[in-house]
Amino acid sequence: QAPLVQSGGGSVQAGGSLRLSCAASGYQYADYCMGWFRQIPGVEPEGVAAIDSDGTTTYIDSVKGRFTISRDTNKNSVYLQMNGLKVEDTAMYYCVACGGMTAFRALGEMTTEALRDYRGQGTQVTVSS
């Protein structure tokens, strides 16, 4: 079984909300750094949000105040609540286990190929105007 399994996502109109979930198995990943990144075809992926073992969270500027990353260690899961969605948020979203990274470091490094085996399967988020 894949270590990280995502759910949620879908299509919504601008201004709407979606919640992404990422359930981990095989290891207590949620106790450590977890993040979400997104990718649009032909564009480099970008880290969106991260939470580290101390509970520190960080976000890219474009989603601050709209997205919230959280986790439930009892469920070994991490979530991304997305409110006030914009057309430019349309992308494939992936969760990733980033180990011992701090949230700030993870925001820039979570897309590295070294963490490829610790990604969820991806879920599409489409925001229409």
Backbone as CSV, one residue per row, in Angstrom:
resi,resn,N_x,N_y,N_z,CA_x,CA_y,CA_z,C_x,C_y,C_z
1,GLN,0.849,-1.190,0.000,0.000,0.000,0.000,0.881,1.235,0.000
2,ALA,0.458,2.225,-0.811,1.209,3.466,-0.871,1.193,4.120,0.499
3,PRO,2.290,4.753,0.872,2.353,5.342,2.210,1.413,6.511,2.425
4,LEU,1.066,7.210,1.362,0.204,8.379,1.493,-0.930,8.275,0.484
5,VAL,-2.152,8.345,0.941,-3.321,8.245,0.083,-4.170,9.493,0.247
6,GLN,-4.406,10.163,-0.861,-5.137,11.418,-0.837,-6.611,11.219,-1.154
7,SER,-7.401,12.162,-0.665,-8.811,12.240,-1.018,-9.225,13.694,-1.003
8,GLY,-10.389,13.943,-1.550,-10.867,15.319,-1.632,-10.553,15.911,-2.991
9,GLY,-10.652,17.198,-3.088,-10.434,17.875,-4.357,-11.691,17.876,-5.194
10,GLY,-11.550,18.260,-6.454,-12.684,18.312,-7.355,-12.783,19.660,-8.024
11,SER,-14.009,19.988,-8.439,-14.250,21.238,-9.152,-15.134,22.151,-8.328
12,VAL,-14.835,23.432,-8.389,-15.594,24.402,-7.620,-15.523,25.744,-8.338
13,GLN,-16.490,26.589,-8.081,-16.452,27.936,-8.644,-15.560,28.830,-7.792
14,ALA,-15.062,29.861,-8.412,-14.219,30.811,-7.699,-14.940,31.326,-6.462
15,GLY,-14.185,31.400,-5.372,-14.752,31.808,-4.100,-15.186,30.645,-3.233
16,GLY,-15.233,29.470,-3.811,-15.658,28.294,-3.081,-14.556,27.685,-2.240
17,SER,-14.871,26.557,-1.625,-13.945,25.893,-0.716,-13.833,24.411,-1.048
18,LEU,-12.655,23.884,-0.766,-12.417,22.451,-0.874,-11.490,22.034,0.250
19,ARG,-11.567,20.775,0.607,-10.665,20.238,1.628,-9.975,18.998,1.082
20,LEU,-8.668,19.008,1.158,-7.881,17.859,0.754,-7.437,17.104,1.987
21,SER,-7.450,15.786,1.886,-6.995,14.931,2.975,-5.882,14.026,2.483
22,CYS,-5.017,13.670,3.396,-3.889,12.794,3.072,-3.685,11.856,4.258
23,ALA,-3.973,10.593,4.048,-3.858,9.608,5.110,-2.587,8.793,4.927
24,ALA,-1.788,8.738,5.964,-0.522,8.023,5.913,-0.657,6.637,6.535
25,SER,0.173,5.743,6.080,0.185,4.392,6.647,1.606,3.854,6.646
26,GLY,1.831,2.883,7.475,3.132,2.229,7.531,4.150,2.928,8.396
27,TYR,3.923,4.167,8.696,4.839,4.953,9.520,4.064,6.159,10.012
28,GLN,4.431,6.659,11.176,3.721,7.795,11.755,4.224,9.096,11.122
29,TYR,3.977,9.228,9.802,4.477,10.402,9.081,3.926,11.698,9.642
30,ALA,2.679,11.659,10.113,2.031,12.903,10.517,2.674,13.519,11.754
31,ASP,3.530,12.781,12.439,4.230,13.352,13.596,5.356,14.294,13.146
32,TYR,5.715,14.215,11.898,6.849,14.975,11.399,6.392,15.977,10.347
33,CYS,7.314,16.451,9.574,6.990,17.430,8.546,6.073,16.818,7.489
34,MET,5.029,17.546,7.154,4.125,17.168,6.077,3.836,18.417,5.264
35,GLY,3.639,18.233,3.982,3.389,19.399,3.148,2.452,19.101,1.994
36,TRP,2.065,20.170,1.345,1.261,20.090,0.123,1.949,20.927,-0.947
37,PHE,2.072,20.371,-2.136,2.543,21.160,-3.258,1.586,20.965,-4.427
38,ARG,1.701,21.833,-5.411,0.821,21.745,-6.564,1.615,21.866,-7.843
39,GLN,1.047,21.331,-8.884,1.725,21.376,-10.173,0.722,21.561,-11.290
40,ILE,1.090,22.447,-12.203,0.353,22.662,-13.436,1.223,22.101,-14.556
41,PRO,0.631,21.414,-15.515,1.447,20.842,-16.599,2.348,21.877,-17.253
42,GLY,3.621,21.526,-17.390,4.564,22.416,-18.043,5.155,23.469,-17.136
43,VAL,4.759,23.456,-15.884,5.250,24.453,-14.923,5.913,23.723,-13.766
44,GLU,6.964,24.313,-13.234,7.614,23.703,-12.072,6.635,23.608,-10.903
45,PRO,6.683,22.504,-10.161,5.800,22.403,-8.994,6.186,23.421,-7.939
46,GLU,5.215,23.826,-7.147,5.503,24.780,-6.074,4.914,24.301,-4.752
47,GLY,5.717,24.428,-3.719,5.228,24.129,-2.387,4.149,25.125,-2.010
48,VAL,3.082,24.645,-1.413,1.948,25.487,-1.055,1.892,25.720,0.451
49,ALA,2.043,24.653,1.208,1.923,24.760,2.667,2.687,23.611,3.309
50,ALA,3.155,23.859,4.514,3.876,22.822,5.253,3.619,22.982,6.736
51,ILE,3.712,21.858,7.436,3.606,21.849,8.891,4.701,20.926,9.401
52,ASP,5.418,21.340,10.417,6.515,20.510,10.886,6.187,19.883,12.237
53,SER,7.156,19.198,12.804,6.915,18.427,14.025,6.561,19.319,15.211
54,ASP,6.967,20.589,15.147,6.623,21.523,16.230,5.247,22.133,16.051
55,GLY,4.629,21.834,14.924,3.342,22.437,14.628,3.445,23.768,13.910
56,THR,4.664,24.186,13.609,4.847,25.412,12.847,4.326,25.221,11.428
57,THR,3.598,26.208,10.941,3.062,26.133,9.579,3.621,27.272,8.747
58,THR,3.674,27.056,7.466,4.104,28.095,6.553,3.369,27.933,5.236
59,TYR,3.223,29.031,4.514,2.449,29.056,3.286,3.140,29.945,2.267
60,ILE,2.900,29.650,0.998,3.331,30.599,-0.010,2.419,31.815,0.078
61,ASP,2.945,32.952,-0.334,2.220,34.210,-0.166,0.854,34.185,-0.834
62,SER,0.746,33.525,-1.959,-0.491,33.596,-2.737,-1.666,32.886,-2.063
63,VAL,-1.401,32.057,-1.063,-2.506,31.354,-0.407,-2.680,31.753,1.048
64,LYS,-1.820,32.622,1.544,-1.925,33.045,2.942,-3.282,33.675,3.204
65,GLY,-3.880,33.272,4.307,-5.191,33.791,4.662,-6.337,33.046,4.021
66,ARG,-6.028,32.176,3.063,-7.080,31.414,2.381,-6.958,29.916,2.645
67,PHE,-5.735,29.411,2.711,-5.506,27.983,2.914,-5.028,27.736,4.338
68,THR,-5.393,26.584,4.878,-4.942,26.187,6.209,-4.515,24.726,6.176
69,ILE,-3.276,24.492,6.598,-2.794,23.117,6.723,-2.948,22.682,8.175
70,SER,-3.377,21.462,8.368,-3.538,20.938,9.722,-3.262,19.442,9.695
71,ARG,-3.181,18.860,10.876,-2.940,17.429,10.927,-3.662,16.822,12.125
72,ASP,-3.889,15.551,12.017,-4.454,14.785,13.115,-3.516,13.591,13.297
73,THR,-2.688,13.656,14.322,-1.701,12.593,14.506,-2.362,11.274,14.895
74,ASN,-3.530,11.353,15.526,-4.239,10.113,15.884,-4.689,9.366,14.631
75,LYS,-5.001,10.129,13.597,-5.419,9.522,12.338,-4.258,9.439,11.348
76,ASN,-3.086,9.909,11.781,-1.918,9.912,10.909,-2.257,10.567,9.575
77,SER,-2.873,11.737,9.658,-3.378,12.409,8.466,-3.054,13.891,8.491
78,VAL,-2.971,14.456,7.312,-2.781,15.892,7.159,-3.845,16.405,6.204
79,TYR,-4.234,17.657,6.374,-5.329,18.229,5.612,-4.917,19.584,5.045
80,LEU,-5.601,19.963,3.981,-5.440,21.302,3.434,-6.839,21.859,3.185
81,GLN,-7.234,22.795,4.014,-8.506,23.481,3.837,-8.267,24.671,2.935
82,MET,-8.979,24.716,1.843,-8.793,25.785,0.865,-10.073,26.587,0.744
83,ASN,-10.024,27.824,1.166,-11.164,28.730,1.087,-10.854,29.849,0.106
84,GLY,-11.880,30.517,-0.337,-11.669,31.635,-1.255,-10.875,31.237,-2.476
85,LEU,-11.209,30.088,-3.042,-10.424,29.573,-4.159,-10.492,30.492,-5.368
86,LYS,-9.374,30.572,-6.062,-9.244,31.396,-7.250,-8.921,30.502,-8.450
87,VAL,-9.201,31.022,-9.619,-8.930,30.257,-10.840,-7.464,29.827,-10.886
88,GLU,-6.586,30.697,-10.422,-5.151,30.398,-10.466,-4.721,29.323,-9.470
89,ASP,-5.637,28.865,-8.622,-5.325,27.747,-7.729,-5.507,26.402,-8.426
90,THR,-6.044,26.426,-9.628,-6.247,25.196,-10.379,-4.927,24.478,-10.618
91,ALA,-4.844,23.223,-10.190,-3.613,22.447,-10.312,-3.854,21.041,-9.781
92,MET,-2.862,20.183,-9.982,-2.842,18.894,-9.301,-2.121,19.115,-7.975
93,TYR,-2.740,18.673,-6.911,-2.184,18.874,-5.576,-1.678,17.529,-5.041
94,TYR,-0.512,17.601,-4.398,0.111,16.404,-3.824,0.466,16.655,-2.369
95,CYS,0.246,15.661,-1.528,0.797,15.730,-0.179,2.146,15.019,-0.194
96,VAL,2.978,15.391,0.742,4.315,14.813,0.801,4.770,14.754,2.247
97,ALA,5.447,13.686,2.582,6.054,13.566,3.900,7.476,14.089,3.796
98,CYS,7.799,15.123,4.579,9.085,15.787,4.444,9.999,15.546,5.634
99,GLY,9.743,14.493,6.376,10.671,14.021,7.387,10.992,15.034,8.472
100,GLY,12.267,15.302,8.654,12.723,16.172,9.724,12.877,17.615,9.335
101,MET,12.399,17.990,8.145,12.524,19.377,7.703,11.707,20.301,8.583
102,THR,12.157,21.539,8.694,11.309,22.556,9.282,10.273,22.953,8.228
103,ALA,9.201,23.562,8.678,8.161,23.979,7.748,8.710,24.961,6.719
104,PHE,9.571,25.868,7.151,10.097,26.883,6.243,11.000,26.251,5.184
105,ARG,11.813,25.302,5.577,12.660,24.628,4.614,11.816,23.778,3.664
106,ALA,10.800,23.144,4.206,9.977,22.250,3.400,9.254,22.994,2.292
107,LEU,8.871,24.223,2.548,8.122,24.969,1.541,8.905,25.050,0.236
108,GLY,10.219,25.180,0.361,11.041,25.290,-0.836,11.600,23.962,-1.318
109,GLU,11.610,22.942,-0.470,12.304,21.702,-0.834,11.398,20.489,-0.909
110,MET,10.129,20.625,-0.654,9.273,19.447,-0.605,9.069,18.804,-1.973
111,THR,9.361,19.535,-3.039,9.154,18.979,-4.376,10.371,18.221,-4.898
112,THR,11.413,18.132,-4.090,12.626,17.463,-4.531,12.365,15.995,-4.876
113,GLU,13.088,15.499,-5.857,12.955,14.113,-6.283,13.311,13.139,-5.167
114,ALA,14.101,13.582,-4.211,14.477,12.711,-3.093,13.261,12.282,-2.279
115,LEU,12.188,13.063,-2.348,10.976,12.743,-1.590,9.897,12.121,-2.471
116,ARG,10.277,11.732,-3.672,9.290,11.236,-4.619,8.495,10.047,-4.082
117,ASP,9.166,9.171,-3.345,8.498,7.976,-2.828,7.600,8.271,-1.634
118,TYR,7.582,9.518,-1.215,6.792,9.901,-0.041,5.705,10.888,-0.405
119,ARG,5.208,10.775,-1.625,4.131,11.624,-2.104,2.821,10.857,-2.189
120,GLY,1.736,11.582,-2.060,0.453,11.004,-2.370,0.270,10.881,-3.870
121,GLN,-0.842,10.318,-4.261,-1.063,10.050,-5.685,-1.498,11.285,-6.466
122,GLY,-1.811,12.349,-5.772,-2.237,13.573,-6.429,-3.743,13.639,-6.549
123,THR,-4.262,14.846,-6.477,-5.690,15.061,-6.661,-5.893,16.387,-7.384
124,GLN,-6.784,16.381,-8.348,-6.995,17.572,-9.162,-7.936,18.542,-8.462
125,VAL,-7.551,19.789,-8.481,-8.406,20.880,-8.019,-8.619,21.807,-9.211
126,THR,-9.869,22.020,-9.564,-10.211,22.882,-10.692,-11.156,23.970,-10.211
127,VAL,-10.757,25.200,-10.423,-11.560,26.348,-10.012,-11.984,27.101,-11.261
128,SER,-13.273,27.274,-11.426,-13.800,27.964,-12.605,-14.327,29.337,-12.217
129,SER,-14.309,30.215,-13.189,-14.758,31.595,-12.921,-16.252,31.725,-13.067
